[in-house]
């Protein structure tokens, strides 16, 4: 269900093509014509707005309000209610993942530049590996083997096994060549799985910093400075208010400590 939702939203999903979306539409022509009334969801969002003590609501407030309203919905059977509660649980997990990514991304200063540097380094090593070439040490100028540790630290983020690494690297080179033939540049967004691997690698390296900074009850001067920088970035670049950004940091801190 979640993969289908992302496909319908125009996102790339591993193992699916754009043509699959049209097939799904044809297979389920009456999709969206049954189920819970959209008016119910609108009313529950209104309820969340009315009941909040803040000048904002977040996704958790909305999900909580939708869940609380199911008991008083006149036409929902117990079986249907269980189905909807499962949907809410899936949505909650998805929100938790998005919240952690949002905060971790805000912690990475100049995130796009960091991702580009890591990608370029990975691609240089992959090219040397596939072409059975040596690389030059940037400090000494000596010839060295491709950095297997770096390549695996990225590939393991998306479950590429030791046996599958060669095929994965060759696939990346083929994709780069295809882009070059079309006069396009292969970049951070050109390969969905590689982008995910780069993201996860950056976030994994940063996880302990995020965990300590967001979960401490009495931050020291340096931690407080970092928290304020992250809040400002969430406000300026992601549309949060200062209060909702602070809420998000506390929530992600609790997630990382579970």
PLY file of the C-alpha trace (Angstrom):
ply
format ascii 1.0
element vertex 258
property float x
property float y
property float z
element edge 257
property int vertex1
property int vertex2
end_header
0.00 0.00 0.00
2.81 2.40 0.88
4.69 1.65 -2.33
1.52 2.27 -4.33
0.94 5.56 -2.52
4.47 6.71 -3.38
4.07 5.64 -7.02
0.80 7.57 -7.28
2.63 10.56 -5.79
5.13 10.49 -8.67
8.02 9.12 -6.60
10.52 6.51 -7.78
10.05 3.11 -6.13
12.62 0.34 -6.51
11.32 -2.50 -8.70
8.59 -0.42 -10.39
8.40 1.63 -13.59
6.18 4.52 -14.61
4.27 2.11 -16.87
3.28 0.15 -13.75
1.29 3.15 -12.48
-0.95 3.10 -15.54
-1.47 -0.65 -15.10
-2.43 -0.12 -11.45
-4.92 2.58 -12.47
-6.48 0.25 -15.03
-6.59 -2.67 -12.61
-8.26 -0.65 -9.84
-10.47 1.73 -11.82
-12.79 2.41 -8.86
-9.94 3.17 -6.45
-10.73 6.04 -4.11
-14.50 5.62 -4.60
-14.99 3.67 -1.37
-13.71 3.81 2.19
-13.86 6.49 4.83
-15.41 9.85 3.89
-12.81 12.59 3.24
-15.08 14.87 5.26
-14.29 12.73 8.32
-10.56 13.39 7.87
-11.16 17.13 7.38
-13.26 17.19 10.56
-10.56 15.37 12.52
-7.93 17.85 11.31
-10.26 20.65 12.44
-10.60 18.93 15.80
-6.82 18.73 16.14
-6.57 22.46 15.41
-9.23 23.30 17.98
-7.74 21.11 20.73
-4.07 22.12 20.43
-2.43 24.35 23.02
0.01 25.64 20.38
-0.29 27.78 17.27
0.51 24.78 15.07
-0.27 21.08 14.67
1.94 18.32 13.30
1.41 14.95 11.64
1.22 13.14 14.98
-1.59 15.44 16.13
-3.54 14.63 12.97
-2.98 10.86 13.19
-3.95 10.89 16.87
-7.14 12.82 16.09
-8.10 10.44 13.26
-7.52 7.46 15.56
-9.51 8.96 18.46
-12.47 9.68 16.18
-12.86 6.10 14.94
-14.66 5.02 18.12
-17.47 7.49 17.53
-17.78 6.93 13.76
-21.31 5.54 13.21
-20.72 3.30 10.20
-17.38 1.61 10.96
-17.38 -2.07 11.92
-14.77 -3.53 14.26
-13.11 -5.25 11.31
-12.90 -2.02 9.33
-11.66 -0.16 12.38
-8.78 -2.64 12.75
-7.86 -2.05 9.10
-7.81 1.72 9.60
-5.78 1.41 12.81
-3.23 -0.61 10.83
-3.08 2.17 8.19
-2.49 4.72 10.97
0.30 2.54 12.35
1.96 2.37 8.90
1.61 6.16 8.52
3.14 6.68 11.96
6.18 4.56 11.06
6.59 6.46 7.80
6.36 9.77 9.67
9.00 8.61 12.18
11.38 7.82 9.31
10.71 11.18 7.65
11.14 13.05 10.94
14.54 11.44 11.59
15.70 12.21 8.04
14.52 15.80 8.30
16.41 16.40 11.53
19.53 14.54 10.45
19.59 16.48 7.19
19.32 19.74 9.13
22.31 18.67 11.24
24.49 18.24 8.15
25.87 21.65 7.29
25.65 22.19 3.53
24.03 18.75 3.11
23.95 18.78 -0.69
27.66 19.60 -0.86
28.46 16.79 1.60
26.38 14.34 -0.46
28.04 15.43 -3.71
31.54 15.03 -2.25
30.75 11.55 -0.92
29.13 10.54 -4.24
32.09 11.78 -6.32
34.50 9.91 -4.07
32.43 6.73 -4.39
32.16 7.01 -8.18
35.92 7.56 -8.58
36.56 4.36 -6.64
33.86 2.41 -8.49
35.30 3.44 -11.87
38.79 2.34 -10.84
37.44 -0.94 -9.43
35.42 -1.85 -12.54
38.25 -0.89 -14.91
40.84 -2.73 -12.76
42.84 0.47 -12.36
44.80 2.02 -9.51
44.02 5.36 -7.93
46.37 8.14 -6.84
46.74 9.02 -3.19
45.79 12.74 -3.02
48.54 13.45 -0.46
51.50 11.32 -1.57
50.68 10.78 -5.25
51.36 7.06 -4.81
49.26 4.50 -6.67
46.75 2.77 -4.38
43.97 0.23 -4.69
40.35 1.50 -4.85
38.98 2.13 -1.36
36.97 -1.05 -0.77
36.10 -0.01 2.79
34.52 3.24 1.58
32.55 1.55 -1.21
31.20 -1.18 1.08
30.31 1.31 3.83
27.97 2.98 1.34
26.64 -0.15 -0.40
25.86 -1.92 2.87
23.45 0.90 3.75
21.02 -0.48 1.15
21.74 -4.18 1.62
24.09 -4.78 -1.33
25.79 -8.05 -0.40
29.44 -8.93 -0.95
28.41 -11.21 -3.84
26.26 -8.50 -5.44
28.70 -5.59 -5.14
30.35 -6.14 -8.56
27.01 -6.18 -10.41
25.82 -3.10 -8.50
28.98 -1.13 -9.34
28.82 -2.15 -13.00
25.17 -1.05 -13.09
26.22 2.39 -11.79
28.84 2.73 -14.54
26.30 1.69 -17.19
23.89 4.34 -15.88
26.64 7.00 -16.01
27.44 6.02 -19.64
23.75 6.20 -20.59
23.49 9.69 -19.13
26.67 10.77 -20.94
25.32 9.54 -24.31
22.23 11.71 -23.81
24.37 14.71 -22.88
23.13 14.59 -19.29
25.22 14.68 -16.14
24.95 11.86 -13.61
24.37 13.45 -10.21
23.14 12.73 -6.71
19.52 12.27 -7.85
20.24 10.09 -10.90
20.06 6.71 -9.15
17.42 6.16 -6.48
19.19 3.37 -4.56
22.57 5.09 -4.65
20.99 8.32 -3.41
19.41 6.39 -0.54
22.78 4.78 0.26
24.55 8.16 0.32
21.84 9.60 2.56
22.00 6.70 4.99
25.81 6.80 5.11
25.83 10.51 5.93
23.11 10.05 8.52
24.79 6.98 10.06
28.00 8.95 10.53
26.00 11.70 12.19
23.57 9.59 14.22
25.45 9.70 17.53
25.80 13.49 17.33
22.07 13.88 16.64
21.17 11.42 19.39
23.24 13.15 22.07
22.27 16.67 21.05
18.53 16.10 20.75
18.06 13.94 23.84
20.10 15.76 26.46
17.96 17.59 29.04
20.67 20.09 30.00
22.67 20.85 26.84
26.07 22.50 27.25
27.02 25.66 25.39
28.21 23.87 22.25
25.16 21.59 22.13
22.84 24.55 22.64
24.53 26.37 19.77
24.11 23.33 17.50
20.43 22.97 18.51
19.76 26.63 17.68
21.53 26.26 14.31
19.40 23.22 13.47
16.18 24.97 14.55
17.06 27.98 12.38
17.72 25.69 9.43
14.39 23.88 9.91
12.61 27.25 10.05
14.40 28.85 7.09
14.68 25.87 4.75
11.80 23.57 5.72
8.99 25.91 6.79
8.77 25.04 10.49
8.01 27.53 13.21
10.63 27.77 15.96
8.28 26.01 18.40
7.36 23.16 16.02
11.04 22.69 15.08
11.92 22.41 18.77
9.09 19.88 19.19
10.44 17.86 16.27
13.93 17.76 17.79
12.59 16.48 21.10
10.49 13.85 19.34
13.39 12.59 17.21
15.56 12.51 20.32
13.06 10.17 21.95
12.99 7.96 18.81
16.78 7.63 18.72
16.87 6.62 22.38
14.40 3.75 22.02
0 1
1 2
2 3
3 4
4 5
5 6
6 7
7 8
8 9
9 10
10 11
11 12
12 13
13 14
14 15
15 16
16 17
17 18
18 19
19 20
20 21
21 22
22 23
23 24
24 25
25 26
26 27
27 28
28 29
29 30
30 31
31 32
32 33
33 34
34 35
35 36
36 37
37 38
38 39
39 40
40 41
41 42
42 43
43 44
44 45
45 46
46 47
47 48
48 49
49 50
50 51
51 52
52 53
53 54
54 55
55 56
56 57
57 58
58 59
59 60
60 61
61 62
62 63
63 64
64 65
65 66
66 67
67 68
68 69
69 70
70 71
71 72
72 73
73 74
74 75
75 76
76 77
77 78
78 79
79 80
80 81
81 82
82 83
83 84
84 85
85 86
86 87
87 88
88 89
89 90
90 91
91 92
92 93
93 94
94 95
95 96
96 97
97 98
98 99
99 100
100 101
101 102
102 103
103 104
104 105
105 106
106 107
107 108
108 109
109 110
110 111
111 112
112 113
113 114
114 115
115 116
116 117
117 118
118 119
119 120
120 121
121 122
122 123
123 124
124 125
125 126
126 127
127 128
128 129
129 130
130 131
131 132
132 133
133 134
134 135
135 136
136 137
137 138
138 139
139 140
140 141
141 142
142 143
143 144
144 145
145 146
146 147
147 148
148 149
149 150
150 151
151 152
152 153
153 154
154 155
155 156
156 157
157 158
158 159
159 160
160 161
161 162
162 163
163 164
164 165
165 166
166 167
167 168
168 169
169 170
170 171
171 172
172 173
173 174
174 175
175 176
176 177
177 178
178 179
179 180
180 181
181 182
182 183
183 184
184 185
185 186
186 187
187 188
188 189
189 190
190 191
191 192
192 193
193 194
194 195
195 196
196 197
197 198
198 199
199 200
200 201
201 202
202 203
203 204
204 205
205 206
206 207
207 208
208 209
209 210
210 211
211 212
212 213
213 214
214 215
215 216
216 217
217 218
218 219
219 220
220 221
221 222
222 223
223 224
224 225
225 226
226 227
227 228
228 229
229 230
230 231
231 232
232 233
233 234
234 235
235 236
236 237
237 238
238 239
239 240
240 241
241 242
242 243
243 244
244 245
245 246
246 247
247 248
248 249
249 250
250 251
251 252
252 253
253 254
254 255
255 256
256 257
